[in-house]
Every structure is written in structure tokens, then in C-alpha cells.
Amino acid sequence: MIVYSVTVTIDESVEADWLKWMKEEHIPDVLSTGIFTEHRMLKVITSANKEDGQSYNIQYDCPSMADLHKYQVQFAPKLQQAHTERYKDKFAAFRTLLEKV
């Protein structure tokens, strides 16, 4: 099982809107691709740079690297673009791939 982990630090001026949008639109859009079997959204509580905003980690479970590759090629660019356009200059993000052991 592969875990596709996305950590986002969001400016507090848009945090409430971002949380609502993530829960009601973005995450459901990601899940509707059919690639992921589960997801979790977690608030980071140990962050050294709180002045930069609040950090959240969203984890999506994926059966295989091949499935993840399909997501990255077919779906991710459009979904990431929508996020970037909506919250331009109000966030920083990084992605990590993990494997359940």
C-alpha cells in the first residue's frame, strides 16, 4: 500500500475557506478519480514556523505505484492547478510518498 502524503501550510487569512473547500470540493474530487481507497486529513500540531500559517497533512491510500502514477499523469495536474489558482501566494505544499510496512 502506497500513501500519497500532501503537506500544506496555509495562510491563516484563508484557512477557514481552505478547510471548507478541501473537505467539500478538493478531497471529494481527488477521491472521485477512483485511484485512492482511503484518506485522512490531519492538522500538524508540532510546527516550528507557525508565523507562516497552519500546516495540514492529507494522506491518500493507493494500492500500487502504478495506480499512483496514473493519478499523477491523468488527474493531478488539473486538481493541483485548481488549488494553486484559488489560493495563489497563500500556501506552500510538498508531497511525500510512503509505503505501509
C-alpha positions in Angstrom: 0.0 0.0 0.0 1.3 3.4 -1.0 0.4 6.5 0.9 0.5 9.8 -1.1 1.0 12.5 1.5 0.5 16.2 0.9 1.5 18.7 3.5 0.1 22.2 3.0 0.9 25.3 5.0 -2.0 27.7 4.5 -2.1 31.4 5.4 -4.4 32.0 8.3 -6.3 34.7 6.4 -7.8 32.0 4.1 -7.5 29.0 6.4 -11.3 28.6 7.2 -12.2 28.9 3.5 -9.4 26.5 2.5 -10.6 23.9 5.1 -14.1 24.1 3.8 -13.0 23.9 0.2 -10.7 20.9 0.9 -13.4 19.0 2.7 -16.3 19.8 0.4 -14.7 20.0 -3.0 -11.0 19.1 -3.4 -10.7 15.9 -1.4 -14.0 14.6 -2.9 -12.7 15.4 -6.4 -9.4 13.5 -5.6 -11.4 10.5 -4.3 -13.7 10.6 -7.3 -10.8 9.6 -9.6 -11.1 6.1 -8.2 -7.4 5.8 -7.5 -7.4 6.1 -3.7 -9.1 3.7 -1.2 -8.9 5.8 1.9 -7.9 9.3 3.1 -7.1 11.2 6.3 -6.8 14.9 6.9 -4.6 15.8 9.8 -3.6 19.1 11.5 0.1 19.5 12.2 0.5 20.4 15.8 4.3 20.5 16.0 5.4 23.1 13.6 8.4 25.4 14.0 7.1 28.1 11.7 3.6 28.9 13.0 4.1 32.5 11.7 3.9 31.1 8.2 0.5 29.7 8.7 -1.1 26.5 9.9 0.0 23.2 8.4 -2.2 20.2 7.4 -1.3 16.8 6.1 -3.6 15.0 3.8 -2.9 11.3 3.2 -4.4 9.2 0.4 -4.0 5.4 0.4 -3.3 3.9 -3.0 -3.0 0.2 -3.9 0.2 0.5 -6.0 2.8 2.7 -7.6 1.2 2.1 -11.0 -2.1 3.4 -9.7 -0.3 6.5 -8.2 1.5 7.1 -11.5 -1.9 7.0 -13.3 -3.2 9.6 -10.8 -0.1 11.8 -11.3 -0.4 11.7 -15.1 -4.1 11.8 -15.6 -5.6 13.8 -12.7 -3.1 15.6 -10.5 -2.2 18.5 -12.9 -5.8 19.7 -13.2 -6.5 19.3 -9.4 -3.3 21.0 -8.4 -3.9 23.8 -10.8 -7.3 24.5 -9.3 -5.8 24.6 -5.8 -3.0 26.9 -7.0 -5.4 29.3 -8.7 -7.7 29.5 -5.8 -5.0 30.0 -3.1 -2.2 31.7 -5.1 0.5 33.1 -2.8 -1.4 31.9 0.3 0.1 28.4 0.7 3.2 26.2 0.4 3.0 22.5 -0.2 5.2 19.4 -0.5 4.4 15.8 -1.3 5.8 12.6 0.1 5.4 9.0 -0.9 5.2 6.5 1.9 4.8 2.7 1.9 2.9 0.9 4.6 5.0 -1.9 6.1 
